Amino acid sequence: MFSSPPSAVVIGASGGIGRALVADLVARGTYGSVFALSRSGGVAAAPAQSGRIELTDEDSIRAAAEHVGRHGPVGLVLVATGILHGPGVSPEKAIRTLDPAAMGAVFAVNTIGPALAAKHFLPLMPRAGRSVFAALSARVGSIEDNRLGGWYAYRASKAALNQILRTLAIEARRTHPGVIIVGLHPGTVTTALSEPFRPDPNALGLFTPETSAAHLLRVLDGLGPEDTGRVFAWDGTRIPA
């Protein structure tokens, strides 16, 4: 039996939002351990525990989960990874620019990776009592809210992520009735992901990673069992499917 409080896990801890989430969780002091997992490994300052994870490699995800599990149950998992642009990847303005390899890369990180993280980390969460599994989604993943078009791969990958979270929430009711599974829209954050697409620096809803992380954790604090399977914005409003 483990007597210490459950652990918190941040996947994608080398990114701007991920780093800020780790720092905020450590400052709170409510978790027995805070695991900062990233592709590079050693990104976290003590007392957080660094670890390596590659979301496009299931063996890496399995190994990371096994390492975390040796320290006891997990009360919070935050998947703070995502790709919008990069080498060979750019948001599409029209269907004629759709590239299957780029689309596959976007889905591998934004959709399949969080799904595999849930596959291996959900079993570490207690079967009784409140726990949270959350993944960064995006408002543009809302099918109902799509009024501008474009960004085919990114929109579709986040919509698919939202469906996976919803489906997982339904399944988890049978095995982990106290777990809350949600997607989170962090707003537009001053990180490398948003840099080429940011609005005016003074625009409403443009945040530093630290401000966004504080908003997201505040949203999670206010969620109950009735909220599982949904997607919420940084201000706590529900984003339509």
Secondary structure as the mmCIF struct_conf table of DSSP 4:
data_model
#
loop_
_struct_conf.conf_type_id
_struct_conf.id
_struct_conf.beg_label_comp_id
_struct_conf.beg_label_asym_id
_struct_conf.beg_label_seq_id
_struct_conf.end_label_comp_id
_struct_conf.end_label_asym_id
_struct_conf.end_label_seq_id
BEND BEND1 SER A 4 SER A 4
HELX_LH_PP_P HELX_LH_PP_P1 PRO A 5 PRO A 6
STRN STRN1 SER A 7 ILE A 11
BEND BEND2 GLY A 12 GLY A 12
TURN_TY1_P TURN_TY1_P1 ALA A 13 SER A 14
BEND BEND3 GLY A 15 GLY A 15
HELX_RH_AL_P HELX_RH_AL_P1 GLY A 16 ARG A 28
TURN_TY1_P TURN_TY1_P2 GLY A 29 GLY A 29
BEND BEND4 TYR A 31 GLY A 32
STRN STRN2 VAL A 34 SER A 38
BEND BEND5 ARG A 39 GLY A 41
HELX_LH_PP_P HELX_LH_PP_P2 ALA A 44 ALA A 45
TURN_TY1_P TURN_TY1_P3 ALA A 46 PRO A 47
BEND BEND6 ALA A 48 ALA A 48
STRN STRN3 GLN A 49 ARG A 52
TURN_TY1_P TURN_TY1_P4 LEU A 55 THR A 56
HELX_RH_AL_P HELX_RH_AL_P2 GLU A 58 GLY A 69
TURN_TY1_P TURN_TY1_P5 ARG A 70 HIS A 71
STRN STRN4 VAL A 74 VAL A 79
BEND BEND7 LEU A 84 HIS A 85
STRN STRN5 GLY A 86 GLY A 86
TURN_TY1_P TURN_TY1_P6 PRO A 87 GLY A 88
STRN STRN6 VAL A 89 VAL A 89
BEND BEND8 LYS A 93 ALA A 94
HELX_RH_3T_P HELX_RH_3T_P1 ILE A 95 THR A 97
HELX_RH_AL_P HELX_RH_AL_P3 PRO A 100 PHE A 107
HELX_RH_PI_P HELX_RH_PI_P1 ALA A 108 ILE A 112
HELX_RH_AL_P HELX_RH_AL_P4 GLY A 113 PHE A 121
HELX_RH_3T_P HELX_RH_3T_P2 LEU A 122 LEU A 124
BEND BEND9 MET A 125 MET A 125
BEND BEND10 ARG A 127 GLY A 129
STRN STRN7 SER A 131 LEU A 136
HELX_RH_3T_P HELX_RH_3T_P3 ARG A 139 GLY A 141
BEND BEND11 ILE A 143 ILE A 143
TURN_TY1_P TURN_TY1_P7 GLU A 144 ASP A 145
BEND BEND12 LEU A 148 LEU A 148
HELX_RH_AL_P HELX_RH_AL_P5 TYR A 152 THR A 175
TURN_TY1_P TURN_TY1_P8 PRO A 177 GLY A 178
STRN STRN8 VAL A 179 HIS A 185
STRN STRN9 THR A 188 VAL A 189
BEND BEND13 THR A 190 THR A 191
TURN_TY1_P TURN_TY1_P9 ALA A 192 SER A 194
HELX_RH_3T_P HELX_RH_3T_P4 GLU A 195 PHE A 197
TURN_TY1_P TURN_TY1_P10 PRO A 201 ASN A 202
TURN_TY1_P TURN_TY1_P11 LEU A 204 GLY A 205
STRN STRN10 LEU A 206 PHE A 207
HELX_RH_AL_P HELX_RH_AL_P6 PRO A 209 ASP A 221
TURN_TY1_P TURN_TY1_P12 GLY A 222 GLY A 222
HELX_RH_3T_P HELX_RH_3T_P5 PRO A 225 ASP A 227
TURN_TY1_P TURN_TY1_P13 THR A 228 GLY A 229
STRN STRN11 VAL A 231 ALA A 233
TURN_TY1_P TURN_TY1_P14 TRP A 234 ASP A 235
BEND BEND14 GLY A 236 GLY A 236
HELX_LH_PP_P HELX_LH_PP_P3 THR A 237 THR A 237
STRN STRN12 ARG A 238 ARG A 238
HELX_LH_PP_P HELX_LH_PP_P4 ILE A 239 PRO A 240
#
